Amino acid sequence: MLFIEQFYNLNVNICMFIEEYTITKRYERHSKLGKSHTYWRTNTVVKLRCDSCGADFDRLRGKMDPKRISNNYFHVCSNCDAKKFAQKTGITRKQIWDMPASSNLDVSKI
């Protein structure tokens, strides 16, 4: 993490997984006898950056696959269309995959 803070360049180092934190909520229930009991529930929340629009958004960790909580996967917020983003990203990836190995084109230019 120290390396990312010192050498942060928006064109090179784009981190989509920002942080993970917990939220504790307090609830109250009433028993049959009329006595009130308080209890606590904790939720783990993951802060991510959208690959489509660049906005920061929160998502519950329990709703995500544990493998996807990393910078190796794409993350799209609820305001963006995930299918449209996947189609756009798939086209650029296909151009790279279909490129012959003997070509002199720079991959970063595509």
C-alpha positions in Angstrom: 0.0 0.0 0.0 2.9 2.3 0.7 4.2 1.8 -2.9 0.8 2.8 -4.3 0.6 6.0 -2.2 4.1 7.1 -3.3 3.9 6.3 -7.0 0.3 7.0 -7.8 -0.3 7.8 -11.4 -3.9 7.8 -12.8 -2.8 6.4 -16.1 -0.9 3.5 -14.7 -2.0 2.6 -11.2 -5.7 2.4 -10.9 -6.9 0.7 -7.8 -10.6 -0.4 -7.8 -10.6 -2.0 -4.3 -10.2 0.9 -1.9 -11.0 -0.4 1.6 -13.0 -2.7 3.8 -14.8 -1.6 7.0 -17.6 -2.8 9.3 -20.9 -1.2 10.2 -22.5 -2.1 13.6 -26.3 -1.6 13.8 -28.3 -1.7 17.0 -31.7 -3.3 17.0 -34.3 -3.8 19.7 -36.9 -6.6 20.0 -39.7 -7.1 22.5 -40.3 -10.4 24.2 -43.6 -12.0 24.9 -43.5 -10.7 28.4 -43.0 -7.1 27.2 -39.3 -6.9 28.1 -37.2 -5.1 25.5 -33.8 -6.6 24.5 -31.2 -4.9 22.4 -28.9 -6.7 20.1 -26.2 -5.8 17.6 -25.5 -6.9 14.0 -22.3 -6.1 12.1 -22.0 -5.9 8.4 -18.7 -5.8 6.5 -18.8 -3.3 3.7 -16.3 -3.0 0.8 -15.6 0.4 -0.8 -14.9 0.0 -4.6 -14.3 2.3 -7.5 -16.5 1.9 -10.6 -14.5 0.9 -13.7 -17.1 2.6 -15.9 -17.7 6.0 -14.4 -14.9 6.2 -11.8 -17.3 6.9 -8.8 -16.7 5.3 -5.4 -19.5 3.0 -4.2 -20.1 0.7 -1.3 -21.2 -3.0 -1.4 -21.9 -5.5 1.3 -19.2 -8.1 1.4 -21.7 -10.9 2.0 -23.3 -10.1 -1.4 -20.0 -10.5 -3.3 -18.0 -13.6 -4.3 -14.8 -13.5 -2.2 -12.7 -14.0 -5.3 -14.1 -10.8 -6.8 -12.9 -8.6 -3.9 -9.6 -7.6 -5.6 -8.2 -5.4 -8.3 -8.1 -8.3 -10.8 -11.9 -8.1 -11.5 -14.0 -5.3 -13.0 -16.5 -3.5 -10.7 -19.5 -1.5 -11.9 -21.7 0.6 -9.7 -25.5 0.5 -9.7 -25.8 3.7 -11.6 -23.9 2.3 -14.7 -25.1 -0.4 -17.0 -23.0 -3.5 -16.4 -23.9 -5.2 -19.6 -23.0 -2.2 -21.7 -19.6 -2.0 -19.9 -19.0 -5.7 -20.4 -19.6 -5.4 -24.2 -17.3 -2.4 -24.5 -14.6 -4.1 -22.5 -15.0 -7.4 -24.4 -14.3 -5.6 -27.7 -11.0 -4.2 -26.5 -9.9 -7.5 -25.0 -10.8 -9.3 -28.2 -8.6 -7.0 -30.2 -5.7 -7.8 -28.0 -6.4 -11.6 -28.0 -6.7 -11.7 -31.8 -3.5 -9.8 -32.4 -0.8 -11.9 -34.0 2.3 -12.5 -31.9 4.6 -11.2 -34.6 2.9 -7.8 -34.9 4.8 -4.6 -34.0 1.7 -2.8 -32.6 2.0 -1.5 -29.0 -0.7 -3.1 -26.9 -1.2 0.0 -24.8 -2.3 2.0 -27.9 -5.3 -0.2 -28.5 
